[in-house]
Structures are given as C-alpha cells and as structure tokens.
Amino acid sequence: MITEFNYQRYLSAKKTVDDRALNRAVWERMILALTGKDLRHPLEVLEIGAGIGTMAERFLGAAPGGEIFYRAIDVSAENIREARERLTVWGEGNGYTVEPSGADLLLRRSGIEARVRLECLDLFELLDWEGAPARYDLLLANAFLDLIDLPAYLPAIAGLLREGGHYLFTINFDGETIFQPPFDDELEAAILACYHRTMDERTREGAPSGDSRTGRALFRHLPAAGLEILAAGSSDWVVFPGKDRYPADEAYFLHFIIHTVATALKDHPEIDPDQLRRWAGARHEQVEQRKLIYIAHQLDFFGKKCDFIRPKL
Ligand SMILES: C[S@@+](CC[C@H](N)C(=O)[O-])C[C@H]1O[C@@H](n2cnc3c(N)ncnc32)[C@H](O)[C@@H]1O
C-alpha cells in the first residue's frame, strides 16, 4: 500500500504513459516542420509548465539537428531541480556530451548542439514581463493548458511566438475518465462527474482557471488566438497491466491518479467521505492485484501562428 505521494515521481512515471499516448501523426507533423529550409538557427523553443523535463528529453531525442536554444519554465523549483539532474543523466545515456554553461546545460552530439535553460518561473510572470516579444520559433506545452484560463491567456501565449512560428500542445484533457473493471457504477459516475467539475471550478486570483474539456475547446480557442491548426488527434492515456506487472512505474502513476481524485473530493458536499474511501480503497487494491485499467481522453494539436486573428466563433 502506497502512503507517500511524490509529484516528481508521478511526473516521471507519467513519461511512458505519455510516450504511448502522444499522437504520432501530430508529432510527425512537428518534426517535418522542423526540417524546413527556412528555419532559423538557433531554433528557439519555449516549453511552458515543463515539469521535470520529460518533454525536453523527448524533443532532444527526436530533434532533426542544428543549433537549438530550449528554454523550459515551470513554477516549481523542485521540478526544475529534478529536470536538471534528469536531463544530465538522460543526455549522457543518449549520446550527448553534457556540460554546464552558467545556469544552462549544453548538450552536444553529432549534428546537434542544444543550449537548455531550465528556469523556475511562473508563466504569468513571463507574460507580464515580456509582454509579447514574438521571439520563439516553437512553443511546447504538455499536460498544461487544461490548468489555465485559455480564453484569457492563450492570445498572450501566442504572442510569444514569432510570425509563422509553430506550436505543439499535447495531452490536453477532454472530459472522459474511465476505470475498469466496473465498480459501483452509480458511485463512480458521481465521483468522476464531481471530479471533472472541480477542474471547471478551479480559480486563480478569483478568476476561472482550467477546463475539463480543454481538448475540444482548443478547436475554438486556438484560431481565436491567431493559431492555425495544422494537425490534431487523440492522445488518450491507456494504462493496463501486462502479464506480470504494469510497465515501468505505471502502477505508481495509477495510485497517484486515484489519490488525486480522492484528495480533490475529500470535502466535497455531494460525495459521502466513507463512500469515497471505499471507492479509492477498491481502486488502489485493483492496482495491487494488476486488475485496474485506466483511460483518460485527451487531444494533441500542432500548428502555426497566422498573420491574422479570426473573429471568435
Ligand atoms: C500536469 S504537470 C505537467 C508537467 C509536464 N509538462 C509533463 O507533462 O510532465 C503541470 C505542470 O505545470 C506547472 N505549472 C502550473 N502552473 C504554472 C505556471 N503558472 N507557470 C509555470 N508552470 C506552471 C506545474 O508545476 C507542473 O509541473
């Protein structure tokens, strides 16, 4: 039975789940765009809400070559510390030489030279400070946009991209959570409906922040922010046990998800605390028994900044 929940371990366990989930066609579309002849060097990349840097690892593992400046920001100092340690180990294990250069890390391997800046910084401060200096060639956000008020902030985020710059926004939650095998359908439906509502009702400085249907909403918000959609597709998390165990650290990932739902609803007026404990206990137990299957519906988007803003739909 797991009693300690650690966010950095959760993000690490999430990496293999994301690797399977990321929409291949959307990802390939980004890689294709990065091989274009008109690209600037160094390619300037900004990742927002970068966590422990798993997307930086993925990106540098697939980058087609050339000079890259990769700036990854996250509001958590612990995440950034972990990202720096991980990226050093990851780079050395993946054919890169890695050396510190001031606060940055320099990663070099044949055909690629990447300067990575891992920065503890709140996105909203970045938007305040920098206004919209339209600087970046590529903007990345993985499992992040469903946490913020998109109609309010996506135009400013888009403003960080230079004209014609690209974005890849992945793992955007889209309102469906499924646990199998069935367990007290009525109770679980109530728990999940309330859990999704907590995402819709989340606030930041008194304003709404987050949307449990961010995936589908992006079809409206992206064009409204001047971001053309060139590719979109589903990136559902699908976690299931193998014959002997869950892959990698995915049992921990599942325990963390169940714990997150239970914590979010701990004092919820519509959910009886004993019933919630019964549900969470049973689902944790199913992970231990390698019986739990978990699916979350999500969507990925790739596209580019256009030179006109469409009117809101
Ligand atoms: C669900 S996690 C995803 C992390 C990472 N992108 C990944 O997929 O593993 C969301 C991340 O956003 C960060 N975050 C939340 N609000 C932020 C903000 N205002 N500015 C920067 N980072 C933020 C959190 O610290 C967390 O690491």
The ligand as a MOL file (V3000), in Angstrom:
LIG
                    3D

  0  0  0     0  0            999 V3000
M  V30 BEGIN CTAB
M  V30 COUNTS 27 29 0 0 0
M  V30 BEGIN ATOM
M  V30 1 C 0.4280 18.2760 -15.1300 0
M  V30 2 S 2.0160 18.9360 -14.9000 0 CHG=1
M  V30 3 C 2.7800 18.6060 -16.4620 0
M  V30 4 C 4.2580 18.7170 -16.4010 0
M  V30 5 C 4.9850 18.3410 -17.6930 0
M  V30 6 N 4.6130 19.2100 -18.7900 0
M  V30 7 C 4.7130 16.9100 -18.0220 0
M  V30 8 O 3.9120 16.6340 -18.9200 0
M  V30 9 O 5.2550 16.0230 -17.3570 0 CHG=-1
M  V30 10 C 1.7250 20.6870 -14.9750 0
M  V30 11 C 2.9760 21.4890 -14.6570 0
M  V30 12 O 2.6770 22.8660 -14.8000 0
M  V30 13 C 3.3900 23.5750 -13.8020 0
M  V30 14 N 2.7020 24.8560 -13.6440 0
M  V30 15 C 1.4750 25.0820 -13.1120 0
M  V30 16 N 1.1700 26.3970 -13.1670 0
M  V30 17 C 2.2350 27.0210 -13.7430 0
M  V30 18 C 2.5380 28.3640 -14.0650 0
M  V30 19 N 1.6620 29.3470 -13.7840 0
M  V30 20 N 3.7050 28.6490 -14.6590 0
M  V30 21 C 4.6020 27.6610 -14.9410 0
M  V30 22 N 4.3730 26.3750 -14.6350 0
M  V30 23 C 3.2090 26.0400 -14.0510 0
M  V30 24 C 3.3440 22.6710 -12.5930 0
M  V30 25 O 4.3590 22.9670 -11.6610 0
M  V30 26 C 3.5100 21.2900 -13.2460 0
M  V30 27 O 4.8550 20.9170 -13.3270 0
M  V30 END ATOM
M  V30 BEGIN BOND
M  V30 1 1 1 2
M  V30 2 1 2 3
M  V30 3 1 2 10
M  V30 4 1 3 4
M  V30 5 1 4 5
M  V30 6 1 5 6
M  V30 7 1 5 7
M  V30 8 2 7 8
M  V30 9 1 7 9
M  V30 10 1 10 11
M  V30 11 1 11 12
M  V30 12 1 11 26
M  V30 13 1 12 13
M  V30 14 1 13 14
M  V30 15 1 13 24
M  V30 16 1 14 15
M  V30 17 1 14 23
M  V30 18 2 15 16
M  V30 19 1 16 17
M  V30 20 1 17 18
M  V30 21 2 17 23
M  V30 22 1 18 19
M  V30 23 2 18 20
M  V30 24 1 20 21
M  V30 25 2 21 22
M  V30 26 1 22 23
M  V30 27 1 24 25
M  V30 28 1 24 26
M  V30 29 1 26 27
M  V30 END BOND
M  V30 END CTAB
M  END
